[in-house]
Amino acid sequence: MSSRKKSRRNDGPAWQCGACGEWNATTVDGSVGRRQSYVEDCQVCCRPSVLTLQWDPESGEYAVGSELE
Ligand SMILES: [Zn+2]
């Protein structure tokens, strides 16, 4: 009864494309670690950005930074 699962929501942290300014959502694999970075393509302009994710225990979610590759 105190389950607080965010079901049916696949929206991970959002990041903004540095090329076109669009916001994208990324999916975090929590098993990889509390700090991770990887390259993801913008869904709008398809340019790759390097995402840097860091777990923020205070907010309970990942903080994400992005920069153009
Ligand atoms: Zn873009």
PDB file of the backbone (N, CA, C, O) and the ligand in Angstrom, with CONECT records:
HET     ZN  A 101       1
ATOM      1  N   MET A   1       0.800  -1.203   0.000  1.00  0.00           N
ATOM      2  CA  MET A   1       0.000   0.000   0.000  1.00  0.00           C
ATOM      3  C   MET A   1       0.836   1.257   0.000  1.00  0.00           C
ATOM      4  O   MET A   1       0.364   2.346  -0.326  1.00  0.00           O
ATOM      5  N   SER A   2       2.069   1.084   0.367  1.00  0.00           N
ATOM      6  CA  SER A   2       2.950   2.238   0.287  1.00  0.00           C
ATOM      7  C   SER A   2       3.897   2.101  -0.897  1.00  0.00           C
ATOM      8  O   SER A   2       5.007   2.635  -0.909  1.00  0.00           O
ATOM      9  N   SER A   3       3.425   1.383  -1.865  1.00  0.00           N
ATOM     10  CA  SER A   3       4.259   1.227  -3.055  1.00  0.00           C
ATOM     11  C   SER A   3       4.282   2.507  -3.864  1.00  0.00           C
ATOM     12  O   SER A   3       3.236   3.065  -4.194  1.00  0.00           O
ATOM     13  N   ARG A   4       5.440   2.951  -4.168  1.00  0.00           N
ATOM     14  CA  ARG A   4       5.556   4.202  -4.900  1.00  0.00           C
ATOM     15  C   ARG A   4       6.272   4.008  -6.209  1.00  0.00           C
ATOM     16  O   ARG A   4       7.060   4.850  -6.639  1.00  0.00           O
ATOM     17  N   LYS A   5       5.999   2.933  -6.811  1.00  0.00           N
ATOM     18  CA  LYS A   5       6.661   2.669  -8.094  1.00  0.00           C
ATOM     19  C   LYS A   5       6.112   3.580  -9.171  1.00  0.00           C
ATOM     20  O   LYS A   5       4.904   3.789  -9.285  1.00  0.00           O
ATOM     21  N   LYS A   6       7.010   4.105  -9.942  1.00  0.00           N
ATOM     22  CA  LYS A   6       6.562   4.890 -11.079  1.00  0.00           C
ATOM     23  C   LYS A   6       6.303   3.936 -12.229  1.00  0.00           C
ATOM     24  O   LYS A   6       7.164   3.732 -13.085  1.00  0.00           O
ATOM     25  N   SER A   7       5.165   3.378 -12.245  1.00  0.00           N
ATOM     26  CA  SER A   7       4.898   2.407 -13.287  1.00  0.00           C
ATOM     27  C   SER A   7       4.494   3.101 -14.579  1.00  0.00           C
ATOM     28  O   SER A   7       4.001   4.229 -14.582  1.00  0.00           O
ATOM     29  N   ARG A   8       4.715   2.406 -15.646  1.00  0.00           N
ATOM     30  CA  ARG A   8       4.330   2.866 -16.968  1.00  0.00           C
ATOM     31  C   ARG A   8       5.017   4.151 -17.374  1.00  0.00           C
ATOM     32  O   ARG A   8       4.640   4.754 -18.379  1.00  0.00           O
ATOM     33  N   ARG A   9       5.985   4.575 -16.643  1.00  0.00           N
ATOM     34  CA  ARG A   9       6.678   5.792 -17.064  1.00  0.00           C
ATOM     35  C   ARG A   9       8.102   5.436 -17.405  1.00  0.00           C
ATOM     36  O   ARG A   9       8.886   4.978 -16.573  1.00  0.00           O
ATOM     37  N   ASN A  10       8.391   5.658 -18.621  1.00  0.00           N
ATOM     38  CA  ASN A  10       9.726   5.310 -19.087  1.00  0.00           C
ATOM     39  C   ASN A  10      10.557   6.558 -19.312  1.00  0.00           C
ATOM     40  O   ASN A  10      11.514   6.546 -20.087  1.00  0.00           O
ATOM     41  N   ASP A  11      10.195   7.623 -18.641  1.00  0.00           N
ATOM     42  CA  ASP A  11      10.931   8.851 -18.865  1.00  0.00           C
ATOM     43  C   ASP A  11      12.048   8.986 -17.854  1.00  0.00           C
ATOM     44  O   ASP A  11      11.828   9.273 -16.678  1.00  0.00           O
ATOM     45  N   GLY A  12      13.207   8.777 -18.332  1.00  0.00           N
ATOM     46  CA  GLY A  12      14.380   8.971 -17.498  1.00  0.00           C
ATOM     47  C   GLY A  12      14.681  10.449 -17.415  1.00  0.00           C
ATOM     48  O   GLY A  12      13.845  11.280 -17.770  1.00  0.00           O
ATOM     49  N   PRO A  13      15.846  10.774 -16.959  1.00  0.00           N
ATOM     50  CA  PRO A  13      16.216  12.183 -16.902  1.00  0.00           C
ATOM     51  C   PRO A  13      16.267  12.793 -18.301  1.00  0.00           C
ATOM     52  O   PRO A  13      16.610  12.131 -19.280  1.00  0.00           O
ATOM     53  N   ALA A  14      15.923  14.046 -18.360  1.00  0.00           N
ATOM     54  CA  ALA A  14      15.897  14.732 -19.650  1.00  0.00           C
ATOM     55  C   ALA A  14      17.201  15.492 -19.873  1.00  0.00           C
ATOM     56  O   ALA A  14      17.818  16.002 -18.938  1.00  0.00           O
ATOM     57  N   TRP A  15      17.587  15.547 -21.112  1.00  0.00           N
ATOM     58  CA  TRP A  15      18.782  16.325 -21.445  1.00  0.00           C
ATOM     59  C   TRP A  15      18.471  17.158 -22.677  1.00  0.00           C
ATOM     60  O   TRP A  15      17.649  16.783 -23.513  1.00  0.00           O
ATOM     61  N   GLN A  16      19.132  18.273 -22.768  1.00  0.00           N
ATOM     62  CA  GLN A  16      18.869  19.184 -23.866  1.00  0.00           C
ATOM     63  C   GLN A  16      19.979  19.093 -24.902  1.00  0.00           C
ATOM     64  O   GLN A  16      21.167  19.164 -24.587  1.00  0.00           O
ATOM     65  N   CYS A  17      19.558  18.938 -26.118  1.00  0.00           N
ATOM     66  CA  CYS A  17      20.521  18.859 -27.205  1.00  0.00           C
ATOM     67  C   CYS A  17      21.201  20.210 -27.391  1.00  0.00           C
ATOM     68  O   CYS A  17      20.538  21.243 -27.483  1.00  0.00           O
ATOM     69  N   GLY A  18      22.516  20.192 -27.445  1.00  0.00           N
ATOM     70  CA  GLY A  18      23.250  21.433 -27.618  1.00  0.00           C
ATOM     71  C   GLY A  18      23.228  21.946 -29.039  1.00  0.00           C
ATOM     72  O   GLY A  18      23.600  23.092 -29.291  1.00  0.00           O
ATOM     73  N   ALA A  19      22.803  21.126 -29.957  1.00  0.00           N
ATOM     74  CA  ALA A  19      22.789  21.530 -31.356  1.00  0.00           C
ATOM     75  C   ALA A  19      21.470  22.172 -31.750  1.00  0.00           C
ATOM     76  O   ALA A  19      21.454  23.238 -32.366  1.00  0.00           O
ATOM     77  N   CYS A  20      20.374  21.536 -31.400  1.00  0.00           N
ATOM     78  CA  CYS A  20      19.075  22.049 -31.832  1.00  0.00           C
ATOM     79  C   CYS A  20      18.228  22.535 -30.671  1.00  0.00           C
ATOM     80  O   CYS A  20      17.191  23.163 -30.882  1.00  0.00           O
ATOM     81  N   GLY A  21      18.651  22.255 -29.455  1.00  0.00           N
ATOM     82  CA  GLY A  21      17.926  22.766 -28.299  1.00  0.00           C
ATOM     83  C   GLY A  21      16.752  21.910 -27.869  1.00  0.00           C
ATOM     84  O   GLY A  21      16.050  22.250 -26.916  1.00  0.00           O
ATOM     85  N   GLU A  22      16.536  20.824 -28.547  1.00  0.00           N
ATOM     86  CA  GLU A  22      15.418  19.960 -28.171  1.00  0.00           C
ATOM     87  C   GLU A  22      15.743  19.180 -26.907  1.00  0.00           C
ATOM     88  O   GLU A  22      16.900  18.912 -26.584  1.00  0.00           O
ATOM     89  N   TRP A  23      14.673  18.826 -26.210  1.00  0.00           N
ATOM     90  CA  TRP A  23      14.834  17.995 -25.016  1.00  0.00           C
ATOM     91  C   TRP A  23      14.611  16.543 -25.372  1.00  0.00           C
ATOM     92  O   TRP A  23      13.675  16.186 -26.086  1.00  0.00           O
ATOM     93  N   ASN A  24      15.484  15.733 -24.860  1.00  0.00           N
ATOM     94  CA  ASN A  24      15.382  14.294 -25.070  1.00  0.00           C
ATOM     95  C   ASN A  24      15.309  13.611 -23.720  1.00  0.00           C
ATOM     96  O   ASN A  24      15.795  14.133 -22.717  1.00  0.00           O
ATOM     97  N   ALA A  25      14.710  12.461 -23.707  1.00  0.00           N
ATOM     98  CA  ALA A  25      14.696  11.657 -22.494  1.00  0.00           C
ATOM     99  C   ALA A  25      15.620  10.465 -22.696  1.00  0.00           C
ATOM    100  O   ALA A  25      15.645   9.849 -23.761  1.00  0.00           O
ATOM    101  N   THR A  26      16.353  10.165 -21.683  1.00  0.00           N
ATOM    102  CA  THR A  26      17.227   9.009 -21.761  1.00  0.00           C
ATOM    103  C   THR A  26      16.806   7.985 -20.722  1.00  0.00           C
ATOM    104  O   THR A  26      16.183   8.318 -19.714  1.00  0.00           O
ATOM    105  N   THR A  27      17.145   6.776 -20.974  1.00  0.00           N
ATOM    106  CA  THR A  27      16.818   5.712 -20.043  1.00  0.00           C
ATOM    107  C   THR A  27      18.084   5.297 -19.312  1.00  0.00           C
ATOM    108  O   THR A  27      19.097   4.968 -19.929  1.00  0.00           O
ATOM    109  N   VAL A  28      18.009   5.318 -18.014  1.00  0.00           N
ATOM    110  CA  VAL A  28      19.185   4.995 -17.214  1.00  0.00           C
ATOM    111  C   VAL A  28      19.120   3.549 -16.759  1.00  0.00           C
ATOM    112  O   VAL A  28      18.111   3.078 -16.235  1.00  0.00           O
ATOM    113  N   ASP A  29      20.204   2.881 -16.972  1.00  0.00           N
ATOM    114  CA  ASP A  29      20.328   1.541 -16.427  1.00  0.00           C
ATOM    115  C   ASP A  29      21.008   1.653 -15.070  1.00  0.00           C
ATOM    116  O   ASP A  29      22.224   1.817 -14.977  1.00  0.00           O
ATOM    117  N   GLY A  30      20.204   1.562 -14.028  1.00  0.00           N
ATOM    118  CA  GLY A  30      20.735   1.775 -12.696  1.00  0.00           C
ATOM    119  C   GLY A  30      21.769   0.751 -12.269  1.00  0.00           C
ATOM    120  O   GLY A  30      22.519   0.978 -11.319  1.00  0.00           O
ATOM    121  N   SER A  31      21.811  -0.377 -12.968  1.00  0.00           N
ATOM    122  CA  SER A  31      22.767  -1.412 -12.585  1.00  0.00           C
ATOM    123  C   SER A  31      24.174  -1.082 -13.050  1.00  0.00           C
ATOM    124  O   SER A  31      25.147  -1.709 -12.631  1.00  0.00           O
ATOM    125  N   VAL A  32      24.265  -0.096 -13.916  1.00  0.00           N
ATOM    126  CA  VAL A  32      25.592   0.256 -14.431  1.00  0.00           C
ATOM    127  C   VAL A  32      26.401   1.012 -13.384  1.00  0.00           C
ATOM    128  O   VAL A  32      27.624   0.888 -13.314  1.00  0.00           O
ATOM    129  N   GLY A  33      25.700   1.792 -12.578  1.00  0.00           N
ATOM    130  CA  GLY A  33      26.421   2.505 -11.548  1.00  0.00           C
ATOM    131  C   GLY A  33      25.796   3.858 -11.273  1.00  0.00           C
ATOM    132  O   GLY A  33      24.868   4.287 -11.958  1.00  0.00           O
ATOM    133  N   ARG A  34      26.316   4.510 -10.273  1.00  0.00           N
ATOM    134  CA  ARG A  34      25.751   5.796  -9.887  1.00  0.00           C
ATOM    135  C   ARG A  34      26.356   6.921 -10.673  1.00  0.00           C
ATOM    136  O   ARG A  34      25.909   8.066 -10.597  1.00  0.00           O
ATOM    137  N   ARG A  35      27.344   6.599 -11.405  1.00  0.00           N
ATOM    138  CA  ARG A  35      27.942   7.619 -12.241  1.00  0.00           C
ATOM    139  C   ARG A  35      28.278   6.974 -13.563  1.00  0.00           C
ATOM    140  O   ARG A  35      28.974   5.959 -13.602  1.00  0.00           O
ATOM    141  N   GLN A  36      27.812   7.528 -14.606  1.00  0.00           N
ATOM    142  CA  GLN A  36      28.045   6.916 -15.899  1.00  0.00           C
ATOM    143  C   GLN A  36      27.974   7.973 -16.986  1.00  0.00           C
ATOM    144  O   GLN A  36      27.353   9.024 -16.822  1.00  0.00           O
ATOM    145  N   SER A  37      28.612   7.674 -18.075  1.00  0.00           N
ATOM    146  CA  SER A  37      28.508   8.572 -19.205  1.00  0.00           C
ATOM    147  C   SER A  37      28.507   7.750 -20.475  1.00  0.00           C
ATOM    148  O   SER A  37      29.176   6.722 -20.579  1.00  0.00           O
ATOM    149  N   TYR A  38      27.762   8.216 -21.407  1.00  0.00           N
ATOM    150  CA  TYR A  38      27.655   7.509 -22.670  1.00  0.00           C
ATOM    151  C   TYR A  38      27.176   8.485 -23.730  1.00  0.00           C
ATOM    152  O   TYR A  38      26.750   9.602 -23.438  1.00  0.00           O
ATOM    153  N   VAL A  39      27.257   8.033 -24.947  1.00  0.00           N
ATOM    154  CA  VAL A  39      26.870   8.883 -26.068  1.00  0.00           C
ATOM    155  C   VAL A  39      25.465   8.507 -26.509  1.00  0.00           C
ATOM    156  O   VAL A  39      25.132   7.332 -26.663  1.00  0.00           O
ATOM    157  N   GLU A  40      24.654   9.534 -26.707  1.00  0.00           N
ATOM    158  CA  GLU A  40      23.306   9.268 -27.188  1.00  0.00           C
ATOM    159  C   GLU A  40      22.974  10.282 -28.287  1.00  0.00           C
ATOM    160  O   GLU A  40      23.365  11.448 -28.223  1.00  0.00           O
ATOM    161  N   ASP A  41      22.251   9.805 -29.281  1.00  0.00           N
ATOM    162  CA  ASP A  41      21.891  10.684 -30.381  1.00  0.00           C
ATOM    163  C   ASP A  41      20.619  11.451 -30.065  1.00  0.00           C
ATOM    164  O   ASP A  41      19.694  10.924 -29.447  1.00  0.00           O
ATOM    165  N   CYS A  42      20.589  12.689 -30.494  1.00  0.00           N
ATOM    166  CA  CYS A  42      19.376  13.484 -30.365  1.00  0.00           C
ATOM    167  C   CYS A  42      18.293  12.884 -31.247  1.00  0.00           C
ATOM    168  O   CYS A  42      18.538  12.496 -32.389  1.00  0.00           O
ATOM    169  N   GLN A  43      17.107  12.819 -30.695  1.00  0.00           N
ATOM    170  CA  GLN A  43      16.016  12.218 -31.462  1.00  0.00           C
ATOM    171  C   GLN A  43      15.531  13.137 -32.572  1.00  0.00           C
ATOM    172  O   GLN A  43      14.824  12.701 -33.480  1.00  0.00           O
ATOM    173  N   VAL A  44      15.904  14.386 -32.503  1.00  0.00           N
ATOM    174  CA  VAL A  44      15.418  15.334 -33.490  1.00  0.00           C
ATOM    175  C   VAL A  44      16.450  15.557 -34.595  1.00  0.00           C
ATOM    176  O   VAL A  44      16.140  15.427 -35.779  1.00  0.00           O
ATOM    177  N   CYS A  45      17.656  15.889 -34.206  1.00  0.00           N
ATOM    178  CA  CYS A  45      18.654  16.217 -35.224  1.00  0.00           C
ATOM    179  C   CYS A  45      19.697  15.121 -35.381  1.00  0.00           C
ATOM    180  O   CYS A  45      20.563  15.206 -36.251  1.00  0.00           O
ATOM    181  N   CYS A  46      19.617  14.097 -34.548  1.00  0.00           N
ATOM    182  CA  CYS A  46      20.475  12.919 -34.670  1.00  0.00           C
ATOM    183  C   CYS A  46      21.943  13.189 -34.397  1.00  0.00           C
ATOM    184  O   CYS A  46      22.797  12.371 -34.741  1.00  0.00           O
ATOM    185  N   ARG A  47      22.243  14.304 -33.796  1.00  0.00           N
ATOM    186  CA  ARG A  47      23.642  14.547 -33.464  1.00  0.00           C
ATOM    187  C   ARG A  47      23.974  13.900 -32.121  1.00  0.00           C
ATOM    188  O   ARG A  47      23.176  13.944 -31.185  1.00  0.00           O
ATOM    189  N   PRO A  48      25.133  13.314 -32.041  1.00  0.00           N
ATOM    190  CA  PRO A  48      25.493  12.640 -30.795  1.00  0.00           C
ATOM    191  C   PRO A  48      25.922  13.616 -29.703  1.00  0.00           C
ATOM    192  O   PRO A  48      26.647  14.576 -29.964  1.00  0.00           O
ATOM    193  N   SER A  49      25.479  13.367 -28.517  1.00  0.00           N
ATOM    194  CA  SER A  49      25.916  14.131 -27.364  1.00  0.00           C
ATOM    195  C   SER A  49      26.455  13.173 -26.317  1.00  0.00           C
ATOM    196  O   SER A  49      26.013  12.030 -26.203  1.00  0.00           O
ATOM    197  N   VAL A  50      27.409  13.661 -25.565  1.00  0.00           N
ATOM    198  CA  VAL A  50      27.926  12.875 -24.458  1.00  0.00           C
ATOM    199  C   VAL A  50      27.122  13.215 -23.218  1.00  0.00           C
ATOM    200  O   VAL A  50      27.119  14.356 -22.756  1.00  0.00           O
ATOM    201  N   LEU A  51      26.454  12.231 -22.697  1.00  0.00           N
ATOM    202  CA  LEU A  51      25.662  12.433 -21.488  1.00  0.00           C
ATOM    203  C   LEU A  51      26.465  11.989 -20.280  1.00  0.00           C
ATOM    204  O   LEU A  51      27.104  10.937 -20.285  1.00  0.00           O
ATOM    205  N   THR A  52      26.416  12.796 -19.271  1.00  0.00           N
ATOM    206  CA  THR A  52      27.064  12.436 -18.012  1.00  0.00           C
ATOM    207  C   THR A  52      26.004  12.395 -16.926  1.00  0.00           C
ATOM    208  O   THR A  52      25.365  13.403 -16.624  1.00  0.00           O
ATOM    209  N   LEU A  53      25.830  11.228 -16.350  1.00  0.00           N
ATOM    210  CA  LEU A  53      24.794  11.068 -15.344  1.00  0.00           C
ATOM    211  C   LEU A  53      25.419  10.780 -13.997  1.00  0.00           C
ATOM    212  O   LEU A  53      26.375  10.016 -13.867  1.00  0.00           O
ATOM    213  N   GLN A  54      24.845  11.417 -13.012  1.00  0.00           N
ATOM    214  CA  GLN A  54      25.324  11.199 -11.659  1.00  0.00           C
ATOM    215  C   GLN A  54      24.134  11.091 -10.726  1.00  0.00           C
ATOM    216  O   GLN A  54      23.221  11.916 -10.742  1.00  0.00           O
ATOM    217  N   TRP A  55      24.172  10.081  -9.939  1.00  0.00           N
ATOM    218  CA  TRP A  55      23.066   9.841  -9.014  1.00  0.00           C
ATOM    219  C   TRP A  55      23.055  10.890  -7.922  1.00  0.00           C
ATOM    220  O   TRP A  55      24.068  11.151  -7.272  1.00  0.00           O
ATOM    221  N   ASP A  56      21.883  11.489  -7.735  1.00  0.00           N
ATOM    222  CA  ASP A  56      21.734  12.467  -6.678  1.00  0.00           C
ATOM    223  C   ASP A  56      20.848  11.874  -5.588  1.00  0.00           C
ATOM    224  O   ASP A  56      19.631  11.799  -5.758  1.00  0.00           O
ATOM    225  N   PRO A  57      21.432  11.456  -4.484  1.00  0.00           N
ATOM    226  CA  PRO A  57      20.637  10.788  -3.438  1.00  0.00           C
ATOM    227  C   PRO A  57      19.625  11.712  -2.796  1.00  0.00           C
ATOM    228  O   PRO A  57      18.650  11.240  -2.210  1.00  0.00           O
ATOM    229  N   GLU A  58      19.826  13.001  -2.888  1.00  0.00           N
ATOM    230  CA  GLU A  58      18.870  13.910  -2.259  1.00  0.00           C
ATOM    231  C   GLU A  58      17.564  13.984  -3.015  1.00  0.00           C
ATOM    232  O   GLU A  58      16.484  13.958  -2.425  1.00  0.00           O
ATOM    233  N   SER A  59      17.675  14.074  -4.311  1.00  0.00           N
ATOM    234  CA  SER A  59      16.444  14.149  -5.102  1.00  0.00           C
ATOM    235  C   SER A  59      15.958  12.771  -5.517  1.00  0.00           C
ATOM    236  O   SER A  59      14.821  12.605  -5.959  1.00  0.00           O
ATOM    237  N   GLY A  60      16.836  11.782  -5.369  1.00  0.00           N
ATOM    238  CA  GLY A  60      16.432  10.428  -5.714  1.00  0.00           C
ATOM    239  C   GLY A  60      16.366  10.171  -7.203  1.00  0.00           C
ATOM    240  O   GLY A  60      15.659   9.275  -7.665  1.00  0.00           O
ATOM    241  N   GLU A  61      17.111  10.970  -7.949  1.00  0.00           N
ATOM    242  CA  GLU A  61      17.133  10.719  -9.378  1.00  0.00           C
ATOM    243  C   GLU A  61      18.493  11.112  -9.940  1.00  0.00           C
ATOM    244  O   GLU A  61      19.334  11.692  -9.252  1.00  0.00           O
ATOM    245  N   TYR A  62      18.673  10.788 -11.172  1.00  0.00           N
ATOM    246  CA  TYR A  62      19.948  11.105 -11.789  1.00  0.00           C
ATOM    247  C   TYR A  62      19.968  12.550 -12.270  1.00  0.00           C
ATOM    248  O   TYR A  62      19.000  13.057 -12.836  1.00  0.00           O
ATOM    249  N   ALA A  63      21.086  13.184 -12.029  1.00  0.00           N
ATOM    250  CA  ALA A  63      21.307  14.490 -12.637  1.00  0.00           C
ATOM    251  C   ALA A  63      22.066  14.252 -13.935  1.00  0.00           C
ATOM    252  O   ALA A  63      23.010  13.462 -13.978  1.00  0.00           O
ATOM    253  N   VAL A  64      21.657  14.925 -14.970  1.00  0.00           N
ATOM    254  CA  VAL A  64      22.238  14.654 -16.268  1.00  0.00           C
ATOM    255  C   VAL A  64      22.823  15.921 -16.871  1.00  0.00           C
ATOM    256  O   VAL A  64      22.233  17.000 -16.797  1.00  0.00           O
ATOM    257  N   GLY A  65      23.977  15.765 -17.457  1.00  0.00           N
ATOM    258  CA  GLY A  65      24.586  16.847 -18.197  1.00  0.00           C
ATOM    259  C   GLY A  65      24.869  16.360 -19.601  1.00  0.00           C
ATOM    260  O   GLY A  65      25.071  15.166 -19.822  1.00  0.00           O
ATOM    261  N   SER A  66      24.883  17.273 -20.544  1.00  0.00           N
ATOM    262  CA  SER A  66      25.120  16.859 -21.923  1.00  0.00           C
ATOM    263  C   SER A  66      26.005  17.874 -22.616  1.00  0.00           C
ATOM    264  O   SER A  66      25.943  19.074 -22.346  1.00  0.00           O
ATOM    265  N   GLU A  67      26.816  17.372 -23.500  1.00  0.00           N
ATOM    266  CA  GLU A  67      27.572  18.272 -24.360  1.00  0.00           C
ATOM    267  C   GLU A  67      27.772  17.605 -25.702  1.00  0.00           C
ATOM    268  O   GLU A  67      27.853  16.381 -25.808  1.00  0.00           O
ATOM    269  N   LEU A  68      27.848  18.423 -26.707  1.00  0.00           N
ATOM    270  CA  LEU A  68      28.016  17.894 -28.043  1.00  0.00           C
ATOM    271  C   LEU A  68      29.323  17.153 -28.145  1.00  0.00           C
ATOM    272  O   LEU A  68      30.348  17.582 -27.616  1.00  0.00           O
ATOM    273  N   GLU A  69      29.272  16.047 -28.825  1.00  0.00           N
ATOM    274  CA  GLU A  69      30.484  15.278 -28.973  1.00  0.00           C
ATOM    275  C   GLU A  69      31.410  15.981 -29.952  1.00  0.00           C
ATOM    276  O   GLU A  69      32.506  15.491 -30.224  1.00  0.00           O
TER     277      GLU A  69
HETATM  278 ZN    ZN A 101      19.278  17.913 -31.547  1.00  0.00          ZN2+
END
